[in-house]
Amino acid sequence: MGLKGRSIVVVGEVRSQADLTLDGRVDGPVWCEGALTIAPTAIVNGKVVAHDITVFGTTAGQLTAVDTVDVRPQADVRGNVVTPHFILHDGARFNGHVDPAQLNAAVTVARFQQRQRDEQKTESPSVKE
């Protein structure tokens, strides 16, 4: 299955129970129960969750894979990666962190960061007009 076509733009959530190839632009989360391939012309802005993720194109947002994230040459990945297996090929661009732990660890960190932001908001004085 695939969302083929360079001119396709999806604004919103994409869900698939089968393997999926994205070609075009997706602004929103992508959930795939199978293998997800992000084609060379694809741009994905949002959280991506799949069994396996292979990136040939551009992503901005967290990538979470049950098994493997494979970032191929010429790919551009900006965001954190949560997966037990991470492959970064020569020529690929990657700006983020890799967490080989389970998804639970990523959720714990996100909650901690949210608590810190909430505490900073309560510590800073309110501005009244």
C-alpha positions in Angstrom: 0.0 0.0 0.0 1.2 3.5 -0.6 0.4 7.2 -0.8 2.1 7.7 -4.1 2.6 11.0 -5.9 4.9 13.9 -5.2 2.1 16.3 -5.3 0.0 14.6 -2.6 -0.3 16.6 0.6 -1.9 15.1 3.7 -2.7 17.3 6.6 -3.7 15.2 9.5 -3.2 11.6 10.7 -2.2 8.7 8.5 -2.9 5.1 9.8 -2.1 1.8 8.1 -2.5 -1.8 9.3 -0.2 -3.0 6.4 3.1 -2.0 5.0 3.1 1.6 3.7 5.2 3.7 1.3 4.8 7.5 1.6 5.6 9.7 -1.4 4.6 13.3 -1.1 4.1 15.4 2.1 2.4 14.5 5.4 1.9 17.1 8.1 0.7 15.1 11.0 1.3 11.8 12.8 1.8 8.5 10.9 0.9 5.2 12.5 1.8 2.0 10.6 1.5 -1.5 12.0 3.8 -2.9 9.3 7.0 -1.6 7.6 7.0 2.1 6.7 9.0 3.5 3.8 9.5 7.2 3.4 10.4 7.7 -0.3 13.2 10.0 -1.5 10.7 12.7 -2.5 8.6 12.4 0.7 8.5 15.0 3.5 7.0 13.9 6.9 6.4 16.5 9.6 5.1 14.7 12.7 5.5 11.8 15.0 6.0 8.5 13.2 5.3 5.1 14.8 5.8 1.8 12.9 7.2 -1.7 13.2 10.1 -0.8 10.9 10.9 2.6 9.4 13.1 3.1 6.3 13.8 6.8 5.5 15.0 7.8 2.0 13.4 11.3 2.2 13.0 14.0 4.9 11.4 13.7 8.4 11.0 16.2 11.2 9.6 14.7 14.4 10.1 11.6 16.6 10.6 8.3 14.9 9.5 5.2 17.0 10.0 1.7 15.7 9.4 -1.6 17.3 12.3 -3.2 15.5 14.5 -1.0 13.2 14.9 2.6 11.9 17.1 2.6 8.8 18.2 6.1 7.6 19.5 5.7 4.0 22.0 7.9 2.1 20.6 11.3 1.1 17.9 11.1 3.8 17.4 14.0 6.2 16.1 13.1 9.7 15.5 15.8 12.3 14.2 14.5 15.6 14.7 11.8 18.2 14.6 8.1 17.4 13.3 5.5 19.8 14.2 2.0 18.5 16.2 -1.1 19.6 18.1 -1.1 16.2 19.3 2.1 14.4 21.1 2.1 11.1 22.6 5.4 9.8 24.2 5.1 6.3 27.0 7.3 5.0 25.6 10.4 3.3 22.5 10.6 5.5 21.9 13.6 7.7 20.7 13.1 11.2 20.1 15.7 13.9 18.6 14.2 17.1 19.2 11.6 19.7 18.8 7.8 19.5 17.2 6.0 22.5 17.6 2.2 22.2 15.3 1.7 25.2 11.6 0.8 25.0 8.8 3.4 24.3 8.2 3.6 28.1 11.5 5.3 28.6 10.6 7.9 25.9 7.2 8.5 27.6 8.9 8.9 31.0 11.3 11.6 29.7 8.5 13.5 27.9 6.5 13.6 31.2 9.5 14.8 33.1 10.1 17.6 30.6 6.4 18.6 30.7 6.6 18.8 34.5 9.7 21.0 34.2 7.9 23.3 31.8 4.8 23.5 34.1 7.0 24.3 37.1 8.7 27.1 35.2 5.4 28.6 34.3 4.3 28.7 37.9 7.6 30.2 39.1 7.6 33.1 36.6 5.5 36.1 37.7 2.2 36.8 35.9 2.0 40.0 33.9 -1.2 41.9 34.4 -2.4 44.6 32.0 
